[in-house]
Every structure is written in structure tokens, then in C-alpha cells.
Amino acid sequence: MTQRPRKRSLTLRGHRTSVTLEDEFWHAFRDIASKLDIPINELSAKIDSERGEDLGLASAIRLYVLRHYRGA
């Protein structure tokens, strides 16, 4: 069974921030960054710059992971 989401630290354009993600999403997100051969902070910054104002960063990361594995 899935555990509660945990806070994870990231650096976006030189500023520390945190996102709260489930272990499964965090591991999948790290795997994607590794396969793309980019640091996780760089992928986070890309997602952050492309998300809408009404969408939190953690939700944007979850959607990115979902779309990646769905092949979108």
C-alpha cells in the first residue's frame, strides 16, 4: 500500500523549494530525469516554467510522470 506523501527538496533557478510527493512518483520522476540524462532540478525547472498558475508544482510533476508513462 502507498505511504503518505513526503516532502522532497529541489532547487529551482537557484532557490530552494520543496514538493510533497508519494515515493512512487518521486522514484519515477528521478528515473525519467536519469533516462533524459538531465539533473532532477533541471527537469523540475522545465516543468515549473511550463505549468499554469493554477497548478501546483507537485501536481505538475505527477501529471508529467503520468504523461511520460502513457506516452503522451
N, C-alpha and C positions, 0 to 999 in steps of 0.2 A: 504494500500500500504506500502511496505517496506521502512523504512527510510534509510538514508545513513549509512554506517558502522561507528562504533565508536571505538576509542582506548580503550583497556582494559589492565589493568596491571596484570602481572604474575611474579612469582619468579621461575626461573629455576636453580636448584642446587645452591641456594644462591645468584643469580644475578637477578636483576630486569630487566624486558623487557616488551614490550607491543605488542599486536596484534590488528589489526583492523578487527572487525567482526560485522556483522549485528546482531541486537537484537535477531532474531530468532535462529541463530546459537549459539550465546552466551548462551541463555537460555537452548537450547537443550544440549549443552556441559556441562553446570552445572548440568542438570538433569541426564545425563549419569554418571558423577562423583559421584553424590549423590547415584544413584542406585548401583554403584560399591562399594560404601562406602569408597571412597578414596578422599583426598583433590584435588581440581581442579589443584593445582600446581603440584601435583604428576602425574596426568593424562597428563598434559601438558608436563612434563619432559619425560614421556614414549613416547609420540607422537614425541617429538623433537628428541629423540635418534633413533627412527625408520625411520624418514623421510630421503629422499635423499638430497644431497647437492643442487640440482636444484629446490627444492620445499620449499617455504617459510612456516613459522610456521602457519600463519593464513590459508593458503591453506590446509596444512596438517590437521589442526583441522577441517576445513569444510569437507574434504574427510572422516575423521574419523567419524564425525557425520552422514554423508550420508551413509557410510557403516554400521554403527551401526543400523540405522533405516531400512536399506534394508536387514539386517540380514546376512551380509557377514562376 
